Each structure stands twice: as C-alpha cells, then as structure tokens.
Amino acid sequence: MSNIELYNQTKDSLRTYMENDNNKLIILSGSGKNGKTTLLNELKDIIHDKKYAIINMTHENLSNLKDNFNMDVFNHLIFDVTANLDDFPKNDHFLHLNMNNIHF
C-alpha cells in the first residue's frame, strides 16, 4: 500500500472507532513525519464532538503510565506519541494506531 492509502486507512479506522461511540483510550504513535498532526487536525470536529482530549506524550511517559496504571481507566483521551511503538503490547483496553510505517 502507498503512504496515502495507509494514511487513509488509519484515518478511517480512527473515525469509525469514534463514530461507534467507543470512548476508550486511543494511542496514536509514529516516529515523526507520518501524518499524526494532520490526521488529528482533519478529524478535529469529531474529536471535539466526542469530547476527546489530545495529550502529547513521550514513549517514556507512556511506558510509566502503562506500568503504574490500569489503562482501561483512561477514557476520552488520545495520546499522541512521537515514537516508534512497534513493540508496544496490544491491549483490549485501548486502540493503538501505529503510523510508524507511513512516511511523508
């Protein structure tokens, strides 16, 4: 798939997730220059309508949260992590959209 196709697939996944009234934590990750900021700007209306807050976070801070808190208590939050989280474990308590394989 091209970078545009991967980006649009991620955008559709995020939009669908929020439109289906999921309120769990969303982790949006990527090492940089992969469209995270553009994606959040394009979906700002639905993010606002669904009452999500966006928090920029480092990989270290996210790891500390994961190690010290139950991730299912974080609702209506989007963690924007500028890091490669390919090794971040999957969890049913949040949606992880890894954009690290997209490059612009």
Salt bridges, closest charged atoms under 4 A:
ASP12 OD1 - ARG15 NH1 3.28
ASP21 OD1 - LYS50 NZ 2.60
GLU42 OE1 - LYS11 NZ 2.72
ASP49 OD1 - HIS48 ND1 3.82
ASP67 OD1 - LYS66 NZ 3.17
ASP72 OD2 - HIS93 ND1 3.60
